[in-house]
């Protein structure tokens, strides 16, 4: 079912976001002055932004799917 797939994608993206945040926290104190780390943070920040956008879009789709499923059940 589409709703189950979307729910799994949201959960996977949230887990990935959590892992990226943990990675940043682990290295941030060690390499704060490093240019390479600054570049790394830029890439990770961009990835987090992309994941957050994807989570928001998937959450909207899950909500819409739930509404449509409820409507379908109420008209059966």
Backbone atoms as SQL, in Angstrom:
CREATE TABLE atoms (id INTEGER PRIMARY KEY, chain TEXT, resi INTEGER, resn TEXT, atom TEXT, x REAL, y REAL, z REAL);
INSERT INTO atoms VALUES
  (1, 'A', 1, 'UNK', 'N', 0.844, -1.179, 0.000),
  (2, 'A', 1, 'UNK', 'CA', 0.000, 0.000, 0.000),
  (3, 'A', 1, 'UNK', 'C', 0.897, 1.253, 0.000),
  (4, 'A', 2, 'UNK', 'N', 0.457, 2.234, -0.728),
  (5, 'A', 2, 'UNK', 'CA', 1.221, 3.477, -0.889),
  (6, 'A', 2, 'UNK', 'C', 1.470, 4.174, 0.451),
  (7, 'A', 3, 'UNK', 'N', 0.482, 4.176, 1.310),
  (8, 'A', 3, 'UNK', 'CA', 0.610, 4.849, 2.607),
  (9, 'A', 3, 'UNK', 'C', 1.714, 4.209, 3.449),
  (10, 'A', 4, 'UNK', 'N', 1.791, 2.890, 3.424),
  (11, 'A', 4, 'UNK', 'CA', 2.851, 2.194, 4.170),
  (12, 'A', 4, 'UNK', 'C', 4.227, 2.551, 3.623),
  (13, 'A', 5, 'UNK', 'N', 4.351, 2.598, 2.301),
  (14, 'A', 5, 'UNK', 'CA', 5.630, 2.936, 1.669),
  (15, 'A', 5, 'UNK', 'C', 6.058, 4.351, 2.041),
  (16, 'A', 6, 'UNK', 'N', 5.105, 5.286, 1.991),
  (17, 'A', 6, 'UNK', 'CA', 5.422, 6.672, 2.338),
  (18, 'A', 6, 'UNK', 'C', 5.819, 6.792, 3.808),
  (19, 'A', 7, 'UNK', 'N', 5.118, 6.079, 4.665),
  (20, 'A', 7, 'UNK', 'CA', 5.454, 6.098, 6.086),
  (21, 'A', 7, 'UNK', 'C', 6.856, 5.568, 6.343),
  (22, 'A', 8, 'UNK', 'N', 7.241, 4.501, 5.620),
  (23, 'A', 8, 'UNK', 'CA', 8.583, 3.942, 5.763),
  (24, 'A', 8, 'UNK', 'C', 9.628, 4.936, 5.267),
  (25, 'A', 9, 'UNK', 'N', 9.349, 5.627, 4.158),
  (26, 'A', 9, 'UNK', 'CA', 10.295, 6.622, 3.646),
  (27, 'A', 9, 'UNK', 'C', 10.492, 7.754, 4.644),
  (28, 'A', 10, 'UNK', 'N', 9.407, 8.212, 5.266),
  (29, 'A', 10, 'UNK', 'CA', 9.512, 9.276, 6.274),
  (30, 'A', 10, 'UNK', 'C', 10.378, 8.794, 7.439),
  (31, 'A', 11, 'UNK', 'N', 10.128, 7.577, 7.914),
  (32, 'A', 11, 'UNK', 'CA', 10.909, 7.039, 9.034),
  (33, 'A', 11, 'UNK', 'C', 12.387, 6.908, 8.664),
  (34, 'A', 12, 'UNK', 'N', 12.663, 6.428, 7.449),
  (35, 'A', 12, 'UNK', 'CA', 14.057, 6.285, 7.005),
  (36, 'A', 12, 'UNK', 'C', 14.760, 7.636, 6.919),
  (37, 'A', 13, 'UNK', 'N', 14.073, 8.637, 6.390),
  (38, 'A', 13, 'UNK', 'CA', 14.680, 9.964, 6.273),
  (39, 'A', 13, 'UNK', 'C', 14.910, 10.593, 7.642),
  (40, 'A', 14, 'UNK', 'N', 13.983, 10.396, 8.569),
  (41, 'A', 14, 'UNK', 'CA', 14.170, 10.924, 9.923),
  (42, 'A', 14, 'UNK', 'C', 15.373, 10.259, 10.586),
  (43, 'A', 15, 'UNK', 'N', 15.531, 8.943, 10.382),
  (44, 'A', 15, 'UNK', 'CA', 16.683, 8.234, 10.946),
  (45, 'A', 15, 'UNK', 'C', 17.974, 8.763, 10.329),
  (46, 'A', 16, 'UNK', 'N', 17.968, 8.949, 9.024),
  (47, 'A', 16, 'UNK', 'CA', 19.149, 9.466, 8.333),
  (48, 'A', 16, 'UNK', 'C', 19.506, 10.862, 8.833),
  (49, 'A', 17, 'UNK', 'N', 18.499, 11.714, 9.030),
  (50, 'A', 17, 'UNK', 'CA', 18.740, 13.052, 9.573),
  (51, 'A', 17, 'UNK', 'C', 19.388, 12.966, 10.948),
  (52, 'A', 18, 'UNK', 'N', 18.880, 12.076, 11.791),
  (53, 'A', 18, 'UNK', 'CA', 19.443, 11.905, 13.123),
  (54, 'A', 18, 'UNK', 'C', 20.894, 11.464, 13.078),
  (55, 'A', 19, 'UNK', 'N', 21.197, 10.544, 12.155),
  (56, 'A', 19, 'UNK', 'CA', 22.574, 10.068, 12.011),
  (57, 'A', 19, 'UNK', 'C', 23.494, 11.182, 11.522),
  (58, 'A', 20, 'UNK', 'N', 23.025, 11.992, 10.581),
  (59, 'A', 20, 'UNK', 'CA', 23.835, 13.110, 10.098),
  (60, 'A', 20, 'UNK', 'C', 24.092, 14.127, 11.203),
  (61, 'A', 21, 'UNK', 'N', 23.090, 14.409, 11.998),
  (62, 'A', 21, 'UNK', 'CA', 23.262, 15.354, 13.106),
  (63, 'A', 21, 'UNK', 'C', 24.270, 14.814, 14.129),
  (64, 'A', 22, 'UNK', 'N', 24.208, 13.516, 14.392),
  (65, 'A', 22, 'UNK', 'CA', 25.159, 12.905, 15.325),
  (66, 'A', 22, 'UNK', 'C', 26.582, 12.970, 14.772),
  (67, 'A', 23, 'UNK', 'N', 26.732, 12.763, 13.471),
  (68, 'A', 23, 'UNK', 'CA', 28.052, 12.842, 12.841),
  (69, 'A', 23, 'UNK', 'C', 28.618, 14.247, 12.969),
  (70, 'A', 24, 'UNK', 'N', 27.793, 15.236, 12.730),
  (71, 'A', 24, 'UNK', 'CA', 28.239, 16.628, 12.857),
  (72, 'A', 24, 'UNK', 'C', 28.682, 16.906, 14.288),
  (73, 'A', 25, 'UNK', 'N', 27.873, 16.499, 15.248),
  (74, 'A', 25, 'UNK', 'CA', 28.198, 16.753, 16.651),
  (75, 'A', 25, 'UNK', 'C', 29.508, 16.072, 17.046),
  (76, 'A', 26, 'UNK', 'N', 29.741, 14.873, 16.519),
  (77, 'A', 26, 'UNK', 'CA', 30.949, 14.130, 16.878),
  (78, 'A', 26, 'UNK', 'C', 32.215, 14.809, 16.370),
  (79, 'A', 27, 'UNK', 'N', 32.155, 15.422, 15.205),
  (80, 'A', 27, 'UNK', 'CA', 33.342, 16.012, 14.597),
  (81, 'A', 27, 'UNK', 'C', 33.453, 17.525, 14.780),
  (82, 'A', 28, 'UNK', 'N', 32.389, 18.162, 15.147),
  (83, 'A', 28, 'UNK', 'CA', 32.367, 19.627, 15.205),
  (84, 'A', 28, 'UNK', 'C', 33.436, 20.200, 16.125),
  (85, 'A', 29, 'UNK', 'N', 33.540, 19.668, 17.324),
  (86, 'A', 29, 'UNK', 'CA', 34.512, 20.196, 18.287),
  (87, 'A', 29, 'UNK', 'C', 35.954, 19.943, 17.856),
  (88, 'A', 30, 'UNK', 'N', 36.186, 18.829, 17.167),
  (89, 'A', 30, 'UNK', 'CA', 37.549, 18.456, 16.781),
  (90, 'A', 30, 'UNK', 'C', 38.094, 19.304, 15.639),
  (91, 'A', 31, 'UNK', 'N', 37.235, 19.682, 14.717),
  (92, 'A', 31, 'UNK', 'CA', 37.713, 20.296, 13.480),
  (93, 'A', 31, 'UNK', 'C', 37.084, 21.657, 13.199),
  (94, 'A', 32, 'UNK', 'N', 36.687, 22.366, 14.216),
  (95, 'A', 32, 'UNK', 'CA', 35.949, 23.606, 14.025),
  (96, 'A', 32, 'UNK', 'C', 36.719, 24.634, 13.209),
  (97, 'A', 33, 'UNK', 'N', 38.041, 24.678, 13.322),
  (98, 'A', 33, 'UNK', 'CA', 38.833, 25.679, 12.606),
  (99, 'A', 33, 'UNK', 'C', 39.316, 25.207, 11.233),
  (100, 'A', 34, 'UNK', 'N', 39.052, 23.989, 10.892),
  (101, 'A', 34, 'UNK', 'CA', 39.551, 23.422, 9.640),
  (102, 'A', 34, 'UNK', 'C', 38.679, 23.833, 8.452),
  (103, 'A', 35, 'UNK', 'N', 39.326, 24.268, 7.361),
  (104, 'A', 35, 'UNK', 'CA', 38.587, 24.596, 6.138),
  (105, 'A', 35, 'UNK', 'C', 37.895, 23.369, 5.566),
  (106, 'A', 36, 'UNK', 'N', 38.581, 22.234, 5.632),
  (107, 'A', 36, 'UNK', 'CA', 37.984, 20.998, 5.115),
  (108, 'A', 36, 'UNK', 'C', 36.711, 20.664, 5.878),
  (109, 'A', 37, 'UNK', 'N', 36.759, 20.869, 7.193),
  (110, 'A', 37, 'UNK', 'CA', 35.565, 20.572, 7.981),
  (111, 'A', 37, 'UNK', 'C', 34.456, 21.567, 7.677),
  (112, 'A', 38, 'UNK', 'N', 34.819, 22.804, 7.438),
  (113, 'A', 38, 'UNK', 'CA', 33.812, 23.800, 7.065),
  (114, 'A', 38, 'UNK', 'C', 33.118, 23.390, 5.772),
  (115, 'A', 39, 'UNK', 'N', 33.908, 22.903, 4.812),
  (116, 'A', 39, 'UNK', 'CA', 33.321, 22.413, 3.563),
  (117, 'A', 39, 'UNK', 'C', 32.426, 21.207, 3.811),
  (118, 'A', 40, 'UNK', 'N', 32.901, 20.315, 4.684),
  (119, 'A', 40, 'UNK', 'CA', 32.113, 19.139, 5.044),
  (120, 'A', 40, 'UNK', 'C', 30.782, 19.556, 5.665),
  (121, 'A', 41, 'UNK', 'N', 30.841, 20.520, 6.577),
  (122, 'A', 41, 'UNK', 'CA', 29.607, 20.997, 7.204),
  (123, 'A', 41, 'UNK', 'C', 28.654, 21.592, 6.175),
  (124, 'A', 42, 'UNK', 'N', 29.206, 22.280, 5.183),
  (125, 'A', 42, 'UNK', 'CA', 28.364, 22.835, 4.129),
  (126, 'A', 42, 'UNK', 'C', 27.628, 21.751, 3.366),
  (127, 'A', 43, 'UNK', 'N', 28.344, 20.679, 3.051),
  (128, 'A', 43, 'UNK', 'CA', 27.722, 19.559, 2.329),
  (129, 'A', 43, 'UNK', 'C', 26.671, 18.877, 3.203),
  (130, 'A', 44, 'UNK', 'N', 27.021, 18.634, 4.455),
  (131, 'A', 44, 'UNK', 'CA', 26.079, 17.981, 5.364),
  (132, 'A', 44, 'UNK', 'C', 24.858, 18.867, 5.595),
  (133, 'A', 45, 'UNK', 'N', 25.078, 20.160, 5.755),
  (134, 'A', 45, 'UNK', 'CA', 23.955, 21.081, 5.938),
  (135, 'A', 45, 'UNK', 'C', 23.021, 21.061, 4.747),
  (136, 'A', 46, 'UNK', 'N', 23.587, 21.026, 3.563),
  (137, 'A', 46, 'UNK', 'CA', 22.777, 20.946, 2.350),
  (138, 'A', 46, 'UNK', 'C', 21.988, 19.643, 2.309),
  (139, 'A', 47, 'UNK', 'N', 22.652, 18.551, 2.701),
  (140, 'A', 47, 'UNK', 'CA', 21.983, 17.250, 2.723),
  (141, 'A', 47, 'UNK', 'C', 20.850, 17.247, 3.738),
  (142, 'A', 48, 'UNK', 'N', 21.096, 17.809, 4.918),
  (143, 'A', 48, 'UNK', 'CA', 20.043, 17.894, 5.935),
  (144, 'A', 48, 'UNK', 'C', 18.863, 18.706, 5.432),
  (145, 'A', 49, 'UNK', 'N', 19.151, 19.792, 4.751),
  (146, 'A', 49, 'UNK', 'CA', 18.086, 20.626, 4.207),
  (147, 'A', 49, 'UNK', 'C', 17.258, 19.848, 3.194),
  (148, 'A', 50, 'UNK', 'N', 17.948, 19.100, 2.335),
  (149, 'A', 50, 'UNK', 'CA', 17.253, 18.288, 1.339),
  (150, 'A', 50, 'UNK', 'C', 16.403, 17.221, 2.012),
  (151, 'A', 51, 'UNK', 'N', 16.961, 16.552, 3.022),
  (152, 'A', 51, 'UNK', 'CA', 16.201, 15.524, 3.744),
  (153, 'A', 51, 'UNK', 'C', 14.998, 16.130, 4.450),
  (154, 'A', 52, 'UNK', 'N', 15.189, 17.287, 5.062),
  (155, 'A', 52, 'UNK', 'CA', 14.084, 17.932, 5.761),
  (156, 'A', 52, 'UNK', 'C', 12.970, 18.282, 4.783),
  (157, 'A', 53, 'UNK', 'N', 13.330, 18.785, 3.626),
  (158, 'A', 53, 'UNK', 'CA', 12.323, 19.092, 2.603),
  (159, 'A', 53, 'UNK', 'C', 11.600, 17.825, 2.168),
  (160, 'A', 54, 'UNK', 'N', 12.355, 16.747, 1.986),
  (161, 'A', 54, 'UNK', 'CA', 11.744, 15.481, 1.581),
  (162, 'A', 54, 'UNK', 'C', 10.808, 14.957, 2.667),
  (163, 'A', 55, 'UNK', 'N', 11.229, 15.069, 3.927),
  (164, 'A', 55, 'UNK', 'CA', 10.372, 14.633, 5.034),
  (165, 'A', 55, 'UNK', 'C', 9.082, 15.438, 5.044),
  (166, 'A', 56, 'UNK', 'N', 9.189, 16.749, 4.868),
  (167, 'A', 56, 'UNK', 'CA', 7.995, 17.589, 4.863),
  (168, 'A', 56, 'UNK', 'C', 7.054, 17.211, 3.730),
  (169, 'A', 57, 'UNK', 'N', 7.597, 16.983, 2.531),
  (170, 'A', 57, 'UNK', 'CA', 6.767, 16.604, 1.386),
  (171, 'A', 57, 'UNK', 'C', 6.121, 15.239, 1.598),
  (172, 'A', 58, 'UNK', 'N', 6.903, 14.288, 2.112),
  (173, 'A', 58, 'UNK', 'CA', 6.343, 12.960, 2.366),
  (174, 'A', 58, 'UNK', 'C', 5.275, 12.998, 3.450),
  (175, 'A', 59, 'UNK', 'N', 5.484, 13.820, 4.463),
  (176, 'A', 59, 'UNK', 'CA', 4.482, 13.964, 5.519),
  (177, 'A', 59, 'UNK', 'C', 3.180, 14.508, 4.946),
  (178, 'A', 60, 'UNK', 'N', 3.277, 15.492, 4.044),
  (179, 'A', 60, 'UNK', 'CA', 2.078, 16.014, 3.381),
  (180, 'A', 60, 'UNK', 'C', 1.381, 14.919, 2.582),
  (181, 'A', 61, 'UNK', 'N', 2.175, 14.126, 1.837),
  (182, 'A', 61, 'UNK', 'CA', 1.592, 13.051, 1.035),
  (183, 'A', 61, 'UNK', 'C', 0.920, 11.996, 1.907),
  (184, 'A', 62, 'UNK', 'N', 1.551, 11.666, 3.029),
  (185, 'A', 62, 'UNK', 'CA', 0.945, 10.700, 3.951),
  (186, 'A', 62, 'UNK', 'C', -0.381, 11.245, 4.462),
  (187, 'A', 63, 'UNK', 'N', -0.400, 12.511, 4.845),
  (188, 'A', 63, 'UNK', 'CA', -1.638, 13.130, 5.315),
  (189, 'A', 63, 'UNK', 'C', -2.713, 13.123, 4.248),
  (190, 'A', 64, 'UNK', 'N', -2.344, 13.463, 3.024),
  (191, 'A', 64, 'UNK', 'CA', -3.309, 13.454, 1.925),
  (192, 'A', 64, 'UNK', 'C', -3.812, 12.042, 1.659),
  (193, 'A', 65, 'UNK', 'N', -2.909, 11.068, 1.707),
  (194, 'A', 65, 'UNK', 'CA', -3.309, 9.674, 1.489),
  (195, 'A', 65, 'UNK', 'C', -4.276, 9.214, 2.570),
  (196, 'A', 66, 'UNK', 'N', -4.015, 9.630, 3.817),
  (197, 'A', 66, 'UNK', 'CA', -4.908, 9.258, 4.914),
  (198, 'A', 66, 'UNK', 'C', -6.285, 9.876, 4.720),
  (199, 'A', 67, 'UNK', 'N', -6.319, 11.125, 4.280),
  (200, 'A', 67, 'UNK', 'CA', -7.600, 11.792, 4.041),
  (201, 'A', 67, 'UNK', 'C', -8.355, 11.081, 2.926),
  (202, 'A', 68, 'UNK', 'N', -7.653, 10.777, 1.834),
  (203, 'A', 68, 'UNK', 'CA', -8.298, 10.088, 0.712),
  (204, 'A', 68, 'UNK', 'C', -8.771, 8.695, 1.109),
  (205, 'A', 69, 'UNK', 'N', -7.977, 7.987, 1.894),
  (206, 'A', 69, 'UNK', 'CA', -8.375, 6.656, 2.354),
  (207, 'A', 69, 'UNK', 'C', -9.608, 6.751, 3.247),
  (208, 'A', 70, 'UNK', 'N', -9.629, 7.743, 4.129),
  (209, 'A', 70, 'UNK', 'CA', -10.805, 7.952, 4.978),
  (210, 'A', 70, 'UNK', 'C', -12.034, 8.285, 4.157),
  (211, 'A', 71, 'UNK', 'N', -11.868, 9.111, 3.137),
  (212, 'A', 71, 'UNK', 'CA', -12.980, 9.465, 2.261),
  (213, 'A', 71, 'UNK', 'C', -13.468, 8.236, 1.505),
  (214, 'A', 72, 'UNK', 'N', -12.524, 7.426, 1.013),
  (215, 'A', 72, 'UNK', 'CA', -12.893, 6.221, 0.267),
  (216, 'A', 72, 'UNK', 'C', -13.668, 5.255, 1.158),
  (217, 'A', 73, 'UNK', 'N', -13.207, 5.079, 2.398),
  (218, 'A', 73, 'UNK', 'CA', -13.890, 4.178, 3.321),
  (219, 'A', 73, 'UNK', 'C', -15.274, 4.693, 3.687),
  (220, 'A', 74, 'UNK', 'N', -15.403, 6.011, 3.790),
  (221, 'A', 74, 'UNK', 'CA', -16.704, 6.573, 4.175),
  (222, 'A', 74, 'UNK', 'C', -17.719, 6.510, 3.044),
  (223, 'A', 75, 'UNK', 'N', -17.249, 6.357, 1.807),
  (224, 'A', 75, 'UNK', 'CA', -18.182, 6.298, 0.675),
  (225, 'A', 75, 'UNK', 'C', -18.482, 4.865, 0.252),
  (226, 'A', 76, 'UNK', 'N', -17.802, 3.899, 0.874),
  (227, 'A', 76, 'UNK', 'CA', -18.064, 2.482, 0.533),
  (228, 'A', 76, 'UNK', 'C', -19.326, 1.997, 1.187);
